[in-house]
Amino acid sequence: MIVIIGAILGAAGGGVLAWRRKGKLADILLYAFVYGLIFALAGLFLTLILHRASV
C-alpha cells in the first residue's frame, strides 16, 4: 500500500514540478515517471523496514 501511495504522490509531484518549469509534454511525462519510480522504491524499502521491525 505504501508503495502505491508513494508512486502516485511521486508521479504527481514530478509532473507538477516539470509543469512549473514550463516543460513540454515529454518532459512532464518523464519527470512523472522518474519521480514515481523513485518514490515507489522508497516506499518499498520503507515497507520492508517496517515489516522486519514488527517481528
C-alpha positions as CSV (number, residue, x, y, z in Angstrom):
1,M,0.0,0.0,0.0
2,I,2.8,2.4,0.9
3,V,4.5,1.6,-2.5
4,I,1.4,2.5,-4.5
5,I,0.8,5.7,-2.5
6,G,4.5,6.7,-3.0
7,A,4.3,6.0,-6.7
8,I,1.1,8.2,-7.1
9,L,2.5,11.0,-5.0
10,G,5.8,10.9,-6.7
11,A,4.3,10.9,-10.2
12,A,2.0,13.8,-9.3
13,G,4.8,15.8,-7.7
14,G,7.2,15.2,-10.6
15,G,4.6,16.2,-13.1
16,V,3.8,19.4,-11.3
17,L,7.5,20.2,-11.0
18,A,8.1,19.8,-14.7
19,W,4.9,21.8,-15.5
20,R,6.1,24.6,-13.3
21,R,9.4,24.7,-15.1
22,K,7.4,25.2,-18.4
23,G,8.3,21.7,-19.6
24,K,6.8,20.2,-22.7
25,L,4.6,17.1,-22.5
26,A,7.5,14.7,-22.9
27,D,9.3,16.5,-20.0
28,I,6.3,16.3,-17.8
29,L,5.8,12.6,-18.5
30,L,9.5,11.8,-17.9
31,Y,9.6,13.7,-14.6
32,A,6.4,12.0,-13.5
33,F,7.8,8.5,-14.4
34,V,11.1,9.0,-12.7
35,Y,9.7,10.6,-9.5
36,G,7.1,7.9,-9.4
37,L,9.7,5.2,-9.7
38,I,11.9,6.8,-7.0
39,F,9.1,7.3,-4.5
40,A,7.9,3.7,-5.2
41,L,11.3,2.3,-4.4
42,A,11.5,4.4,-1.3
43,G,8.0,3.1,-0.3
44,L,9.2,-0.5,-0.9
45,F,12.2,-0.1,1.3
46,L,10.0,1.6,4.0
47,T,7.6,-1.3,3.8
48,L,10.4,-3.8,4.2
49,I,11.9,-2.0,7.2
50,L,8.5,-1.7,8.9
51,H,7.8,-5.3,8.2
52,R,11.1,-6.6,9.6
53,A,10.9,-4.3,12.6
54,S,7.4,-5.6,13.6
55,V,8.6,-9.2,14.1
